[in-house]
C-alpha cells in the first residue's frame, strides 16, 4: 500500500502540530508553596492526552488539505471460478426470436434471452474474472477481463442493442483470444464462451491464424449455438452431399473446426430460452475450480477520512476541555 498527497508543499504545515507541546490550554493556578501539593498523576496524564489530541487534530486537517490518497495497487485474491471471455454475436438475426421473427406477444429475442441468462450466471459466480466482446462486421471490445461485476453486468446489458447484418466470426474469435495476451498469470480455467445463432465460412488464412493462436493458450472453448426455427443444426449431416460444405453449412463446419483444434471444446445447441438456461447451468457446474489471481485496486482519496477523523478528535478534545475542573 502506497500513501501519497496531491499537494506535497502543504505538508510543511505539519510543523504547526508541535505548538501544543508548548501550551496545552489548561488553566494554570498559582499556589504559595507547590511542594505542599501531592503528585497528581491523573492530571499529568490528562495534560498529555490533551496535547496528543490537539496534535492529532491539526495533523489530520493538514493531511486532508494536502489531499492524502492511497495509490493504485494489486492484491491477491483466492476463490472458485474461472477466467471467462464472453463473445456475443451481434448480427441482426440475434434480434429475432427462436421462431425466426421479430419479438412480439411476450416473445423474447435471442439477444435478450442471452443477456438475461448470462447476467444471472455472473451474479452466481462472484470470483470469476470476466471480459466481454461482440462482433458482427467487425469485432468490438466491450469490457476487458475484470473482477468488477457491476462493470461486467453493464457490458452484458449493452449486448442486446440492434446489430448489423453480417457475421465475421474469425475477427470475433481473434478479439476474444487477444484478451488473454499480456495478462498477469493466474490459476483457474481460461474460457471463451461464444454465444451466436450462426456463423460464416472462415477462409484458409484466418483458419491458420486461429489455429496458431489457440495453440498458444491453454483455453477451453464453449459454444452456445442459438438455433432458430428451420435453421440447420451443427450436429446433423445434410442429406444431400452437395450441401455438405462450409458455404452451405457454415455452422456445422465451424463446429468441426473447433473440434479439430485439439483443445477442450463443448457445443450446446439451444432451440429455446430454456435450453440455453440448461447449457449455461452446465457450464456453471463444470467451471468452478480454485482460482488464484491478482486484482488491481484503483487510487482511493483519503482526504474525506482525514476530515472525518479531525472532526471526531476535535469533538473529543472539546468534551475533555469541558470536563476541566474550575476553582
HELIX and SHEET records of a PDB file:
HELIX    1   1 UNK A    8  UNK A   21  5                                  14    
HELIX    2   2 UNK A   34  UNK A   36  5                                   3    
HELIX    3   3 UNK A   41  UNK A   66  1                                  26    
HELIX    4   4 UNK A   92  UNK A   95  5                                   4    
HELIX    5   5 UNK A  110  UNK A  123  1                                  14    
HELIX    6   6 UNK A  149  UNK A  157  1                                   9    
HELIX    7   7 UNK A  158  UNK A  160  5                                   3    
HELIX    8   8 UNK A  169  UNK A  178  1                                  10    
HELIX    9   9 UNK A  204  UNK A  216  1                                  13    
HELIX   10  10 UNK A  241  UNK A  243  5                                   3    
HELIX   11  11 UNK A  250  UNK A  259  1                                  10    
HELIX   12  12 UNK A  273  UNK A  286  1                                  14    
HELIX   13  13 UNK A  303  UNK A  322  1                                  20    
SHEET    1   A 3 UNK A   3  UNK A   5  0                                        
SHEET    2   A 3 UNK A  68  UNK A  70 -1                                        
SHEET    3   A 3 UNK A 300  UNK A 301 -1                                        
SHEET    1   B 6 UNK A 139  UNK A 146  0                                        
SHEET    2   B 6 UNK A 129  UNK A 135 -1                                        
SHEET    3   B 6 UNK A  73  UNK A  89  1                                        
SHEET    4   B 6 UNK A 189  UNK A 196  1                                        
SHEET    5   B 6 UNK A 219  UNK A 226  1                                        
SHEET    6   B 6 UNK A 264  UNK A 270  1                                        
SHEET    1   C 4 UNK A 139  UNK A 146  0                                        
SHEET    2   C 4 UNK A 129  UNK A 135 -1                                        
SHEET    3   C 4 UNK A  73  UNK A  89  1                                        
SHEET    4   C 4 UNK A 289  UNK A 297 -1                                        
END                                                                             
